[in-house]
Amino acid sequence: MSADPAACPPAVELDVAAVLAATAAEDDELARAKTVREHVYALGRHGVDILVVDAHRDALGDAKPKRISKVAFDRLYKAGLADAQKADRYARRPRPTGRPGDRPEIDVTGSATAIRALTAALNDGLIVDVYVTDGRPVHVAPVSGDISVTGDDPLPLVAAALTAPAFASLLAHETYAYRTVTGPHDDTWEEEHVPSDRILTSALARPDWPGLRPLRGIVGSPVLRPDGTLLQAPGYDPTTGLYLAPKVPLPPVPDRPTGEQVTAARRFLEMVLHDFPWVAPADKANFLAILATPILRPYLRTLTPFWMTTATTASSGKSLLADMVGSIYGKQQNPWPGADEELRKAVLAALRRPEPLIVWDNIAEGTQITSATLAGLITSAEWSDRVLGSSRSEKYANDRLWAVTGNNLRLGGDMASRTVVVRLDPNMPHPELRPDSSFQIPNLQVWLQDPGHRQDLQWNLLVLIADWVAAGAPRTAHLMRQFSPWAQAAGGLVTHHGLTGFLDNTVDVADMDDQAAVWQTFLTRWEEKFGTQGRTSTDIRASFDRDPDGTDPWDGTIPDTLLNGRHLPTANELGARLRGHVGRWYGPHVLRADTERHSKIRLWRVETRPDTP
């Protein structure tokens, strides 16, 4: 660094007669003009009294020969004044006090240098708690101002994409970012500086960050690693790429719990679950499997099914089951969006937050859960969609547990085979009037709000899981389409701990599928009318017409999806709609489509297997 400028401008001659004499003595006209210009500039630079300045202006402008025009005089004088003011500000500026020794230093002088330096600082880990997710730097930080009034408090940390404003804040608080400044007298010094948003955005633009640790998510509970060990230490885990931010502190869970610990854990979970009005043992076993699912997911590395809790009446405890899961892991509770377009927006918004359970709670009674978007979501390991009002898309790992609760809910479409159902039936008109004395844990909702109770619930659940792993993680033979690995592991866990009936309510779940029931009835009637003989779309459409006496030859079994509202379809419309059901079994029946070799006409027929459930 050079020293601060101490040189003052040369002294200025205040006697105008002396100035005139000196300039008159100059033989070279250019030298005389230079001397006059320097003198006028010095008048302004030294802040000479305005009366003296006016006298010099008049004398130099009126002299014979003229020394300088009054316009040029004014311009040079003002330049001197401006430089005097600049020098004054420079003299009064705060001088650097030295670099802070406890923060990493980043030189951000110049645009290109700043972009390279900032990119390197991130990639080299100079800024703490910065990770990379899907090619984008993210920052993990605590969140203040929790507004929760229940035990379902949010995760204590969030991971947010590093934007230009967030990057600027990190630079100001966690680094010493500086630039080199050049003063009016070519002296230089350092000053702390945060680059512009343009520079910060450019530094964040690259998709490859080999020096940053990958972050797969934030979890609020210990989870099983792929090797079967428990992730229990808070903070970042390199093995899984997960960041453990416990909702409640836990004592260490042993890798091999003792027999006494396992017995006590089973009794504790039985006490917590005892008073729910399960319809059948399957419902209780299904819920325990769901309760363990967020812990098992990193271990299994597989898709997990949709979870539906339905009850016959209000105040049965369905929301309390969701609260219990949320009290351990964290929960988002959202209104049911209904239409697929709104559902897509809701899904994208939910995936931006870290909570592993997303539940649509207490949706309208009798709602049928049938959605192509939801069916696709449940079977997708990743989810991407376009951001509302933008051409930009966002992509997230679909590592969440999606759930819905309500009374007398039904399933439709593909959701019946992708859903684990938990049913409750208190078998009384006013279950909300049951006295607290009738429960092993009076007011379980309040009980869950106690951090100590949530700690006990979580610890005992982890003991059961650790014991199952220590026993070799036995599996069952359950099959559930894409979710079979989950079903076999979860079934093995609950069976290992003595619960029976896991997924035994699948027949009842299938009965909740209104579409399947309607199509089974329709295909049964089809077989009665046509047997196994192939029929054209025109033949089938003609059979829909009412008999001369007005009776319906199909006895009202034609599915609404084949109709145009209250009107019958054309033969072409009917053929197009039947194609969407070819090969799908409805009970013992399946629709087949054959093409006649010569005429190329499509023929429809029903195949039946009496032994099909």
C-alpha positions in Angstrom: 0.0 0.0 0.0 1.2 3.5 -0.7 1.0 6.2 1.9 -2.1 8.5 2.0 -1.6 11.6 -0.2 -0.1 14.4 1.9 1.0 16.8 -0.9 -1.0 20.0 -1.1 -1.4 22.0 -4.4 1.2 24.8 -4.9 0.5 28.2 -3.3 -1.7 30.5 -5.4 -0.7 34.2 -6.3 -3.4 36.5 -5.0 -2.0 39.7 -6.5 -3.6 40.0 -9.9 -1.1 42.6 -11.1 1.7 40.1 -10.4 -0.1 37.5 -12.4 -0.5 39.8 -15.3 3.2 40.8 -15.2 4.3 37.2 -15.0 2.2 36.1 -18.0 3.2 39.2 -20.0 6.9 38.2 -19.6 6.2 34.8 -21.3 7.4 34.9 -24.9 5.8 31.5 -25.8 2.0 31.9 -26.2 1.3 28.2 -25.3 3.4 28.5 -22.1 1.6 31.7 -21.2 -1.9 30.0 -21.7 -0.7 27.0 -19.6 0.4 29.3 -16.7 -3.0 31.1 -16.8 -5.0 27.9 -16.7 -3.0 26.5 -13.8 -3.5 29.8 -11.9 -7.3 29.8 -12.4 -7.5 26.1 -11.4 -5.5 26.9 -8.2 -7.9 29.6 -7.3 -10.7 27.1 -7.0 -8.5 24.3 -5.6 -7.4 26.6 -2.7 -10.9 28.0 -2.1 -9.8 31.7 -2.6 -12.3 34.3 -1.5 -14.9 35.0 -4.2 -14.1 38.7 -4.4 -10.5 38.0 -5.2 -11.6 35.4 -7.8 -14.0 38.0 -9.4 -11.1 40.5 -9.6 -8.8 37.9 -11.3 -11.6 36.9 -13.7 -12.2 40.5 -14.8 -8.5 41.4 -15.1 -7.4 38.3 -17.0 -10.5 38.5 -19.3 -10.1 42.2 -20.1 -6.3 42.3 -20.4 -4.5 43.3 -23.7 -3.7 40.8 -25.0 -6.6 38.7 -23.4 -5.2 36.0 -21.1 -8.3 33.8 -20.9 -11.9 34.0 -21.8 -14.4 34.3 -18.9 -16.1 31.1 -20.0 -12.9 29.1 -19.8 -12.1 30.8 -16.5 -15.3 29.7 -15.0 -14.8 26.1 -16.2 -11.3 25.8 -14.7 -12.3 27.5 -11.5 -15.2 25.1 -10.9 -12.9 22.1 -11.7 -10.5 23.3 -9.0 -13.5 23.7 -6.5 -14.7 20.1 -7.3 -11.2 18.6 -6.8 -11.0 20.5 -3.5 -14.2 19.0 -2.3 -13.1 15.5 -3.4 -9.8 15.9 -1.5 -11.7 17.0 1.6 -13.9 13.9 1.5 -10.9 11.8 0.9 -9.1 13.3 3.9 -12.0 12.7 6.1 -12.8 9.1 5.0 -12.4 6.3 7.7 -9.1 4.6 7.2 -9.0 0.8 7.1 -8.3 -0.7 10.5 -6.9 -4.0 9.2 -8.4 -7.3 8.1 -10.3 -9.3 10.7 -8.3 -12.4 11.5 -11.2 -14.7 12.3 -12.9 -14.6 8.9 -11.7 -15.9 5.5 -10.6 -13.2 3.1 -12.0 -12.9 -0.4 -10.6 -10.4 -2.9 -13.6 -9.1 -5.0 -11.8 -6.4 -6.9 -13.0 -6.3 -10.5 -15.9 -8.3 -12.0 -14.1 -11.2 -13.4 -11.8 -11.6 -10.4 -14.8 -11.4 -8.1 -16.7 -14.1 -9.9 -13.7 -16.5 -9.9 -12.9 -15.7 -6.2 -16.5 -16.2 -5.0 -16.9 -19.4 -6.9 -13.6 -20.7 -5.5 -14.6 -19.6 -1.9 -17.8 -21.6 -2.1 -16.3 -24.7 -3.7 -13.4 -24.7 -1.2 -15.8 -24.7 1.7 -14.7 -21.2 3.1 -18.4 -20.5 3.9 -19.7 -23.0 6.5 -23.0 -24.9 6.1 -23.1 -24.6 2.3 -23.9 -27.8 0.4 -25.0 -28.7 -3.1 -28.4 -30.2 -4.1 -29.1 -30.9 -7.8 -26.4 -28.7 -9.0 -27.4 -25.7 -6.8 -25.6 -24.4 -3.7 -27.9 -24.5 -0.6 -27.4 -23.1 2.8 -28.5 -24.8 6.0 -29.5 -22.4 8.7 -31.8 -22.3 11.8 -35.3 -20.7 11.5 -36.6 -18.3 14.1 -40.2 -17.4 15.0 -41.9 -20.7 15.2 -45.7 -20.1 15.3 -46.6 -23.6 16.2 -48.8 -24.0 19.3 -48.8 -27.8 19.3 -46.2 -30.5 19.7 -46.0 -30.7 15.9 -43.2 -28.0 15.8 -41.2 -27.7 12.6 -37.7 -28.9 11.9 -35.2 -26.6 13.6 -33.2 -26.1 10.4 -34.0 -25.5 6.7 -32.0 -25.8 3.6 -32.6 -22.9 1.2 -31.2 -22.4 -2.3 -28.4 -19.8 -2.2 -29.7 -16.7 -4.0 -27.8 -13.5 -4.6 -29.3 -11.7 -1.5 -28.6 -14.7 0.7 -25.1 -15.0 -0.6 -24.5 -11.3 0.1 -25.6 -11.8 3.7 -23.3 -14.7 4.2 -20.4 -12.7 2.7 -21.0 -9.8 5.1 -21.4 -12.0 8.2 -19.0 -14.9 7.6 -16.2 -13.5 5.4 -14.1 -10.5 4.9 -14.8 -9.6 1.2 -12.8 -6.6 0.1 -11.8 -4.7 -3.0 -8.7 -2.5 -3.7 -9.6 1.2 -4.2 -7.5 3.8 -6.0 -7.6 7.4 -4.6 -7.4 10.7 -6.5 -3.6 10.8 -6.1 -3.1 7.2 -7.3 -2.8 5.9 -3.7 -4.6 2.6 -3.0 -6.2 0.9 0.0 -8.6 -1.9 0.8 -12.2 -1.5 1.8 -14.8 -4.1 2.7 -17.2 -4.7 -0.1 -20.1 -6.9 -1.1 -20.4 -7.3 -4.9 -23.5 -6.5 -6.9 -26.4 -9.0 -7.4 -25.1 -9.5 -11.0 -21.7 -10.6 -9.8 -23.2 -12.9 -7.1 -25.7 -14.5 -9.5 -22.9 -15.1 -12.0 -20.7 -16.8 -9.3 -23.6 -19.1 -8.4 -24.5 -20.0 -12.0 -22.2 -23.0 -12.5 -23.9 -26.5 -12.1 -20.8 -28.4 -11.0 -19.5 -28.0 -7.4 -17.1 -30.8 -6.8 -15.9 -29.3 -3.6 -19.3 -29.0 -1.9 -20.8 -31.9 0.0 -24.1 -33.2 -1.5 -27.2 -32.6 0.7 -30.0 -35.1 0.2 -32.2 -33.6 2.8 -32.8 -32.7 6.5 -34.3 -35.2 8.9 -35.7 -34.6 12.3 -35.2 -38.1 13.6 -32.4 -40.7 13.5 -32.7 -42.9 10.4 -31.3 -46.2 9.2 -28.3 -46.0 6.9 -28.1 -48.3 3.9 -25.7 -50.5 5.9 -28.3 -50.9 8.7 -26.6 -48.7 11.2 -28.5 -45.8 12.8 -27.6 -42.2 12.0 -27.8 -40.7 15.5 -25.1 -37.9 15.6 -26.6 -34.5 14.9 -25.2 -32.7 11.9 -24.2 -33.7 8.4 -23.7 -37.4 7.6 -21.4 -38.1 4.6 -22.6 -41.7 4.2 -26.2 -40.7 3.5 -25.9 -37.0 2.5 -28.5 -36.3 5.2 -28.4 -33.6 7.9 -29.8 -34.7 11.2 -31.5 -31.8 13.0 -33.3 -33.6 15.9 -36.7 -32.3 16.9 -36.0 -33.6 20.4 -32.7 -34.7 21.9 -32.4 -38.5 22.2 -30.1 -40.7 24.3 -28.1 -43.1 22.2 -30.0 -46.1 20.9 -28.0 -49.4 21.2 -27.2 -51.3 18.1 -28.4 -54.5 19.8 -31.0 -53.6 22.4 -31.4 -56.0 25.4 -34.4 -58.2 25.7 -35.6 -56.1 28.6 -35.4 -52.9 26.4 -37.3 -54.6 23.6 -40.0 -55.8 25.9 -40.4 -52.4 27.4 -40.5 -50.7 24.0 -43.3 -53.1 22.8 -45.3 -52.3 25.9 -44.8 -48.6 25.5 -46.0 -48.6 21.9 -48.9 -50.8 22.8 -49.9 -48.3 25.5 -49.8 -45.4 23.0 -51.8 -47.3 20.4 -54.1 -49.2 22.6 -57.1 -46.9 22.7 -57.5 -46.2 18.9 -60.7 -47.9 17.6 -59.0 -50.1 14.9 -61.4 -51.9 12.7 -59.1 -54.9 12.5 -55.6 -56.0 13.5 -54.4 -55.0 10.0 -55.1 -51.4 10.7 -53.0 -51.3 13.8 -50.1 -53.2 12.1 -50.4 -50.9 9.0 -50.1 -47.8 11.2 -47.0 -49.1 13.0 -45.4 -49.7 9.6 -46.2 -46.2 8.6 -44.9 -44.8 11.8 -41.5 -46.5 11.1 -41.4 -45.6 7.4 -39.4 -42.3 7.5 -36.7 -44.2 9.5 -36.6 -47.1 7.1 -36.6 -45.1 3.9 -32.8 -44.4 3.6 -32.1 -48.0 4.5 -34.6 -49.5 1.9 -34.0 -46.8 -0.8 -37.3 -47.6 -2.3 -40.7 -46.0 -3.0 -43.2 -45.9 -0.2 -47.0 -46.0 -0.7 -49.7 -43.4 -0.1 -51.2 -43.5 3.4 -54.9 -43.0 4.0 -56.6 -43.0 7.4 -60.4 -43.1 7.2 -63.0 -43.3 9.9 -66.7 -43.9 10.1 -67.3 -40.7 12.1 -65.6 -37.5 13.4 -63.5 -37.6 16.6 -62.3 -41.1 15.9 -58.6 -40.2 16.2 -57.5 -40.1 12.5 -55.9 -36.6 12.8 -54.2 -37.8 16.0 -52.5 -40.6 14.1 -51.1 -38.0 11.7 -50.0 -35.8 14.6 -48.2 -38.7 16.1 -46.1 -39.2 13.0 -45.6 -35.5 12.7 -44.5 -35.2 16.3 -41.5 -37.4 15.5 -40.5 -36.3 12.1 -42.2 -33.0 11.3 -45.4 -32.5 9.3 -46.9 -30.2 6.7 -50.7 -30.1 7.0 -52.4 -28.6 4.0 -56.0 -28.3 2.6 -57.0 -30.8 -0.1 -56.5 -29.1 -3.4 -59.0 -31.1 -5.4 -58.4 -30.7 -9.1 -55.2 -32.1 -10.6 -53.9 -28.6 -11.7 -54.2 -27.3 -8.1 -52.7 -30.6 -6.8 -49.6 -30.1 -8.9 -49.1 -26.6 -7.4 -49.6 -27.9 -3.9 -47.1 -30.8 -4.5 -44.4 -28.4 -5.7 -44.9 -26.0 -2.8 -44.8 -28.9 -0.3 -41.5 -30.3 -1.8 -39.8 -27.0 -1.2 -40.0 -27.5 2.5 -38.1 -30.2 4.5 -40.9 -32.0 6.5 -41.1 -35.7 5.5 -44.8 -36.0 6.1 -47.3 -34.1 3.9 -50.9 -34.7 5.0 -54.2 -33.4 3.6 -56.2 -33.6 6.8 -59.9 -33.9 7.3 -61.0 -33.6 3.7 -64.7 -33.7 2.8 -66.6 -36.8 3.9 -67.0 -39.4 1.2 -64.3 -37.9 -1.1 -63.0 -40.3 -3.7 -59.2 -40.2 -3.9 -58.5 -40.6 -7.6 -56.0 -38.5 -9.4 -53.6 -39.2 -12.2 -51.2 -36.6 -10.7 -51.3 -38.3 -7.3 -50.9 -41.8 -8.8 -47.9 -40.5 -10.7 -46.4 -38.8 -7.7 -46.5 -41.9 -5.5 -44.6 -43.9 -8.1 -42.0 -41.3 -8.9 -38.6 -41.1 -7.2 -38.2 -37.5 -8.4 -40.8 -34.8 -9.1 -40.4 -31.8 -11.4 -42.9 -29.3 -12.5 -43.0 -25.8 -14.0 -43.1 -22.9 -11.5 -46.4 -21.0 -11.6 -46.1 -17.9 -13.8 -42.7 -18.9 -15.2 -41.0 -21.0 -17.8 -38.6 -22.3 -15.2 -39.0 -25.8 -13.8 -38.0 -27.2 -10.4 -37.0 -30.7 -9.5 -37.0 -32.4 -6.1 -36.4 -35.9 -4.7 -39.7 -37.4 -3.8 -38.6 -38.7 -0.4 -41.8 -37.8 1.4 -44.7 -39.7 3.0 -47.9 -38.5 1.4 -51.1 -38.9 3.4 -54.8 -38.0 3.6 -57.3 -38.3 6.4 -61.1 -38.0 6.4 -64.4 -39.8 7.1 -65.7 -42.6 4.8 -63.1 -41.9 2.1 -63.0 -43.9 -1.1 -60.3 -44.8 -3.6 -60.4 -44.8 -7.3 -58.3 -45.4 -10.4 -54.8 -46.7 -9.6 -54.8 -45.4 -6.0 -56.3 -48.5 -4.5 -53.2 -50.5 -5.3 -50.9 -47.8 -4.2 -52.4 -47.0 -0.8 -51.9 -48.3 2.7 -55.3 -47.9 4.5 -55.8 -47.5 8.2 -59.4 -47.6 9.3 -61.0 -46.5 12.6 -64.5 -47.2 13.8 -65.5 -46.1 17.4 -68.9 -47.8 16.9 -70.7 -45.1 18.9 -72.7 -42.0 18.0 -70.5 -39.4 19.9 -67.0 -40.6 20.4 -65.9 -37.1 21.5 -67.9 -37.7 24.7 -65.8 -40.6 25.9 -64.4 -39.7 29.4 -60.6 -39.3 29.8 -60.7 -42.1 32.4 -61.5 -44.6 29.6 -58.1 -44.1 28.0 -54.7 -45.4 29.0 -53.3 -42.0 28.1 -55.9 -39.3 28.8 -55.8 -36.6 26.2 -53.2 -38.0 23.9 -53.0 -34.8 21.9 -51.7 -32.9 24.9 -49.5 -35.8 25.9 -47.7 -35.6 22.5 -46.9 -31.9 23.1 -44.6 -32.8 25.9 -41.0 -33.1 24.5 -40.2 -35.8 27.1 -43.1 -37.9 25.9 -42.1 -37.4 22.2 -38.6 -38.4 23.2 -39.9 -41.6 24.8 -42.1 -42.4 21.7 -39.2 -41.9 19.3 -36.6 -43.8 21.4 -38.8 -46.8 21.9 -39.7 -47.0 18.2 -36.0 -46.8 17.3 -35.3 -49.7 19.8 -37.8 -51.9 18.0 -36.2 -51.0 14.6 -32.7 -51.7 16.0 -33.8 -55.0 17.4 -35.3 -56.0 14.0 -32.0 -55.1 12.2 -30.0 -57.0 14.8 -32.2 -60.0 14.1 -31.2 -59.9 10.4 -34.0 -57.6 9.3 -36.4 -60.4 8.4 -38.8 -59.8 5.5 -42.3 -61.1 4.7 -43.5 -62.2 1.2 -46.0 -59.4 0.7 -46.4 -58.1 -2.8 -47.5 -54.5 -3.5 -46.5 -53.6 -7.0 -43.7 -51.0 -6.9 -43.9 -50.9 -3.2 -43.1 -54.6 -2.6 -39.6 -53.9 -1.1 -41.2 -51.5 1.4 -44.1 -53.9 2.2 -41.8 -56.9 2.8 -39.5 -54.9 5.1 -42.3 -53.1 7.0 -44.2 -56.4 7.2 -41.1 -58.1 8.6 -40.7 -55.4 11.2 -44.3 -55.5 12.6 -44.4 -59.3 12.4 -41.1 -59.5 14.2 -42.7 -57.6 17.1 -45.8 -59.7 17.3 -48.4 -57.6 15.3 -50.5 -59.7 12.9 -52.6 -58.8 9.9 -50.2 -56.4 8.1 -51.9 -55.5 4.8 -54.7 -58.0 5.3 -57.3 -55.4 4.6 -56.3 -55.2 0.9 -59.7 -56.8 -0.1 -61.5 -54.1 1.8 -59.3 -51.5 0.2 -60.2 -52.8 -3.2 -63.8 -52.5 -2.3 -63.2 -48.8 -1.8 -62.4 -48.5 -5.5 -65.7 -47.3 -6.9 -64.4 -47.4 -10.5 -63.3 -51.0 -10.2 -66.6 -52.0 -8.7 -68.5 -50.3 -11.5 -66.4 -51.9 -14.2 -66.6 -55.4 -12.6 -70.4 -55.1 -12.7 -70.3 -53.9 -16.3 -68.0 -56.7 -17.5 -70.1 -59.2 -15.7 -73.2 -58.0 -17.6 -71.1 -58.0 -20.8 -70.3 -61.6 -20.4 -73.9 -62.5 -19.7 -74.9 -60.7 -23.0 -72.1 -61.7 -25.3 -70.2 -64.6 -23.7 -66.6 -64.7 -24.9 -67.5 -63.8 -28.5 -65.7 -60.7 -29.9 -67.9 -57.7 -30.8 -67.2 -54.5 -32.7 -67.7 -51.1 -31.2 -70.7 -50.6 -33.5 -72.3 -53.8 -32.1 -71.7 -52.8 -28.5 -72.9 -49.3 -29.1 -76.1 -50.6 -30.7 -76.7 -52.8 -27.6 -76.8 -49.7 -25.4 -80.1 -48.5 -27.0 -83.2 -49.1 -24.9 -85.7 -51.8 -25.8 -89.0 -50.8 -27.5 -90.7 -51.0 -24.1 -88.2 -48.5 -22.7 -86.2 -50.9 -20.5 -82.4 -50.7 -20.2 -80.8 -53.9 -21.6 -77.7 -53.2 -19.5 -79.7 -52.7 -16.3 -77.9 -49.4 -15.5 -74.4 -51.0 -15.4 -72.8 -48.8 -18.2 -70.0 -46.8 -16.5 -70.3 -43.0 -16.6 -66.8 -42.9 -18.1 -68.2 -44.4 -21.3 -71.0 -41.9 -21.6 -71.2 -38.3 -22.8 -72.9 -37.0 -19.7 -76.5 -38.3 -19.9 -76.1 -39.2 -23.6 -74.8 -42.3 -25.3 -71.4 -42.2 -27.1 -70.8 -42.8 -30.8 -69.2 -46.1 -31.8 -65.9 -44.3 -32.4 -66.0 -42.6 -28.9 -66.9 -45.9 -27.3 -63.9 -47.7 -28.9 -61.5 -44.9 -27.8 -62.8 -45.2 -24.2 -62.7 -48.9 -24.1 -59.0 -48.9 -25.1 -58.1 -47.3 -21.8 -59.3 -50.4 -19.9 -57.8 -53.2 -22.1 -55.7 -55.6 -20.0 -56.8 -54.3 -16.6 -58.5 -56.8 -14.3 -61.7 -55.9 -12.6 -62.3 -58.8 -10.2 -62.4 -62.0 -12.3 -62.9 -60.1 -15.6 -60.5 -58.4 -18.0 -61.3 -56.6 -21.3 -59.4 -57.8 -24.4 -59.0 -56.3 -27.8 -58.3 -58.4 -31.0 -57.9 -57.2 -34.6 -59.4 -59.3 -37.4 -56.7 -60.3 -39.8 -58.3 -59.4 -43.1 -60.7 -56.6 -42.3 -58.5 -55.0 -39.6 -61.6 -54.4 -37.5 -61.1 -54.3 -33.8 -63.1 -56.8 -31.8 -63.8 -56.5 -28.1 -64.3 -59.5 -25.7 -64.3 -60.3 -22.0 -62.1 -62.9 -20.5 -63.0 -64.4 -17.2 -60.9 -66.4 -14.7 -63.2 -67.6 -11.9 -60.4 -68.1 -9.4 -59.3 -64.4 -9.6 -60.0 -62.6 -6.3 
